[in-house]
């Protein structure tokens, strides 16, 4: 019988630690991170349909080239994955199939050769907004259609590819 009185508090403490750890995972999953499944081909070749990505919801340091998950401004229940190409107060446009930020042609190593941005008259990205495009421009509904996206519509920044169809990462 020795030790039984101390055994229960230790067991209870262990269960409390496990419960706290599980609660922390659930809270971080819902408030800090999210797993999203890529739908459609708008981010090919970077991301394939069915691929899962980890999204950091608290990201505040968005930069050009970052992949973001956002609410579709035209259908807020739909989530989209796009690439940030224009930051607040920058002038973004396209001519001759090339994307320009200010007067500088933007190098886009993530798009397939021959991909064209189309023609867009230069426009300033409003404060608190981002200009986003899909890597597969021919298959993407993006800022060329719905304009620059308000920061409040950005769910978060893609920080990790978790799983790709066919088992690749």
One Martini backbone bead per residue (centre of mass of N, CA, C, O) as a GRO file, in nm:
protein
  169
    1UNK     BB    1   0.049   0.066  -0.007
    2UNK     BB    2   0.274   0.208  -0.074
    3UNK     BB    3   0.233   0.508  -0.279
    4UNK     BB    4  -0.076   0.556  -0.340
    5UNK     BB    5  -0.100   0.860  -0.255
    6UNK     BB    6   0.118   0.958  -0.480
    7UNK     BB    7   0.016   0.828  -0.745
    8UNK     BB    8  -0.241   0.993  -0.810
    9UNK     BB    9  -0.118   1.279  -0.847
   10UNK     BB   10   0.071   1.195  -1.078
   11UNK     BB   11  -0.143   1.095  -1.274
   12UNK     BB   12  -0.303   1.358  -1.281
   13UNK     BB   13  -0.069   1.534  -1.381
   14UNK     BB   14  -0.026   1.382  -1.646
   15UNK     BB   15  -0.311   1.433  -1.758
   16UNK     BB   16  -0.291   1.742  -1.751
   17UNK     BB   17  -0.059   1.765  -1.952
   18UNK     BB   18  -0.201   1.624  -2.187
   19UNK     BB   19  -0.447   1.813  -2.198
   20UNK     BB   20  -0.285   2.075  -2.244
   21UNK     BB   21  -0.151   1.986  -2.507
   22UNK     BB   22  -0.411   1.939  -2.667
   23UNK     BB   23  -0.522   2.224  -2.634
   24UNK     BB   24  -0.284   2.366  -2.775
   25UNK     BB   25  -0.324   2.232  -3.048
   26UNK     BB   26  -0.611   2.326  -3.103
   27UNK     BB   27  -0.560   2.629  -3.079
   28UNK     BB   28  -0.330   2.651  -3.289
   29UNK     BB   29  -0.496   2.537  -3.525
   30UNK     BB   30  -0.720   2.773  -3.516
   31UNK     BB   31  -0.528   3.045  -3.461
   32UNK     BB   32  -0.237   2.985  -3.613
   33UNK     BB   33  -0.311   2.724  -3.778
   34UNK     BB   34  -0.356   2.576  -4.112
   35UNK     BB   35  -0.512   2.345  -4.329
   36UNK     BB   36  -0.485   2.330  -4.685
   37UNK     BB   37  -0.651   2.268  -4.993
   38UNK     BB   38  -0.584   2.246  -5.315
   39UNK     BB   39  -0.768   2.404  -5.575
   40UNK     BB   40  -0.686   2.362  -5.865
   41UNK     BB   41  -0.447   2.519  -6.126
   42UNK     BB   42  -0.338   2.822  -6.046
   43UNK     BB   43  -0.038   2.707  -5.905
   44UNK     BB   44   0.094   2.612  -6.138
   45UNK     BB   45   0.380   2.435  -6.051
   46UNK     BB   46   0.393   2.473  -5.738
   47UNK     BB   47   0.086   2.372  -5.709
   48UNK     BB   48  -0.133   2.108  -5.662
   49UNK     BB   49  -0.399   1.943  -5.679
   50UNK     BB   50  -0.447   1.830  -5.335
   51UNK     BB   51  -0.263   1.990  -5.188
   52UNK     BB   52  -0.100   2.048  -4.876
   53UNK     BB   53  -0.104   2.333  -4.649
   54UNK     BB   54   0.061   2.550  -4.429
   55UNK     BB   55  -0.092   2.808  -4.228
   56UNK     BB   56  -0.002   3.130  -4.113
   57UNK     BB   57  -0.218   3.352  -3.946
   58UNK     BB   58   0.010   3.567  -3.805
   59UNK     BB   59   0.118   3.699  -4.044
   60UNK     BB   60   0.302   4.026  -4.108
   61UNK     BB   61   0.545   3.959  -4.334
   62UNK     BB   62   0.466   4.044  -4.625
   63UNK     BB   63   0.587   3.945  -4.950
   64UNK     BB   64   0.724   3.913  -5.231
   65UNK     BB   65   0.628   3.572  -5.325
   66UNK     BB   66   0.423   3.500  -5.140
   67UNK     BB   67   0.211   3.266  -5.009
   68UNK     BB   68  -0.152   3.283  -5.001
   69UNK     BB   69  -0.446   3.284  -4.811
   70UNK     BB   70  -0.780   3.364  -4.933
   71UNK     BB   71  -1.059   3.542  -4.969
   72UNK     BB   72  -1.294   3.569  -5.188
   73UNK     BB   73  -1.432   3.867  -5.271
   74UNK     BB   74  -1.685   3.723  -5.441
   75UNK     BB   75  -1.651   3.450  -5.228
   76UNK     BB   76  -1.588   3.423  -4.894
   77UNK     BB   77  -1.607   3.094  -4.870
   78UNK     BB   78  -1.367   3.103  -5.056
   79UNK     BB   79  -1.051   2.966  -5.105
   80UNK     BB   80  -0.725   3.095  -5.190
   81UNK     BB   81  -0.424   3.057  -5.381
   82UNK     BB   82  -0.152   3.296  -5.382
   83UNK     BB   83   0.066   3.552  -5.511
   84UNK     BB   84   0.267   3.801  -5.415
   85UNK     BB   85   0.339   4.108  -5.624
   86UNK     BB   86   0.190   4.345  -5.458
   87UNK     BB   87   0.230   4.621  -5.262
   88UNK     BB   88   0.170   4.868  -5.081
   89UNK     BB   89   0.199   5.151  -5.299
   90UNK     BB   90   0.231   5.006  -5.556
   91UNK     BB   91   0.303   4.973  -5.904
   92UNK     BB   92   0.092   4.776  -6.117
   93UNK     BB   93   0.172   4.593  -6.426
   94UNK     BB   94   0.110   4.502  -6.783
   95UNK     BB   95   0.331   4.427  -7.067
   96UNK     BB   96   0.398   4.207  -7.304
   97UNK     BB   97   0.358   3.977  -7.064
   98UNK     BB   98   0.476   4.165  -6.841
   99UNK     BB   99   0.564   4.230  -6.515
  100UNK     BB  100   0.517   4.534  -6.317
  101UNK     BB  101   0.711   4.727  -6.076
  102UNK     BB  102   0.681   4.997  -6.174
  103UNK     BB  103   0.965   4.997  -6.397
  104UNK     BB  104   1.001   4.695  -6.316
  105UNK     BB  105   1.070   4.390  -6.408
  106UNK     BB  106   0.943   4.084  -6.307
  107UNK     BB  107   1.074   3.814  -6.181
  108UNK     BB  108   0.935   3.466  -6.266
  109UNK     BB  109   1.043   3.153  -6.181
  110UNK     BB  110   0.745   3.013  -6.111
  111UNK     BB  111   0.682   3.021  -6.404
  112UNK     BB  112   0.616   2.919  -6.698
  113UNK     BB  113   0.719   2.920  -6.990
  114UNK     BB  114   0.511   3.158  -7.161
  115UNK     BB  115   0.393   3.317  -6.944
  116UNK     BB  116   0.122   3.552  -6.915
  117UNK     BB  117  -0.017   3.853  -6.773
  118UNK     BB  118  -0.084   4.038  -6.978
  119UNK     BB  119  -0.283   4.336  -6.975
  120UNK     BB  120  -0.211   4.615  -6.749
  121UNK     BB  121  -0.280   4.885  -6.612
  122UNK     BB  122  -0.141   5.092  -6.418
  123UNK     BB  123  -0.159   5.047  -6.052
  124UNK     BB  124  -0.229   5.128  -5.733
  125UNK     BB  125  -0.179   4.997  -5.430
  126UNK     BB  126  -0.346   5.014  -5.167
  127UNK     BB  127  -0.368   5.055  -4.861
  128UNK     BB  128  -0.390   4.736  -4.719
  129UNK     BB  129  -0.296   4.592  -4.989
  130UNK     BB  130  -0.289   4.320  -5.242
  131UNK     BB  131  -0.125   4.175  -5.520
  132UNK     BB  132  -0.258   3.880  -5.680
  133UNK     BB  133  -0.131   3.568  -5.824
  134UNK     BB  134  -0.121   3.316  -6.029
  135UNK     BB  135   0.102   3.105  -6.184
  136UNK     BB  136  -0.150   3.015  -6.366
  137UNK     BB  137  -0.289   3.249  -6.552
  138UNK     BB  138  -0.500   3.087  -6.732
  139UNK     BB  139  -0.635   2.959  -6.434
  140UNK     BB  140  -0.674   3.251  -6.292
  141UNK     BB  141  -0.830   3.403  -6.016
  142UNK     BB  142  -0.754   3.747  -5.952
  143UNK     BB  143  -0.649   4.075  -5.946
  144UNK     BB  144  -0.742   4.102  -6.245
  145UNK     BB  145  -1.047   4.072  -6.143
  146UNK     BB  146  -1.070   4.183  -5.811
  147UNK     BB  147  -0.822   4.306  -5.728
  148UNK     BB  148  -0.707   4.424  -5.467
  149UNK     BB  149  -0.638   4.295  -5.141
  150UNK     BB  150  -0.740   4.292  -4.841
  151UNK     BB  151  -0.594   4.205  -4.550
  152UNK     BB  152  -0.857   4.077  -4.412
  153UNK     BB  153  -0.863   3.837  -4.647
  154UNK     BB  154  -0.611   3.722  -4.520
  155UNK     BB  155  -0.539   3.428  -4.361
  156UNK     BB  156  -0.236   3.355  -4.478
  157UNK     BB  157   0.079   3.195  -4.478
  158UNK     BB  158   0.267   2.989  -4.656
  159UNK     BB  159   0.508   2.750  -4.492
  160UNK     BB  160   0.405   2.451  -4.598
  161UNK     BB  161   0.443   2.147  -4.747
  162UNK     BB  162   0.279   1.841  -4.670
  163UNK     BB  163   0.125   1.735  -4.941
  164UNK     BB  164   0.134   1.538  -5.235
  165UNK     BB  165   0.032   1.409  -5.496
  166UNK     BB  166   0.196   1.093  -5.503
  167UNK     BB  167   0.390   1.163  -5.230
  168UNK     BB  168   0.503   1.429  -5.255
  169UNK     BB  169   0.681   1.754  -5.132
   0.00000   0.00000   0.00000
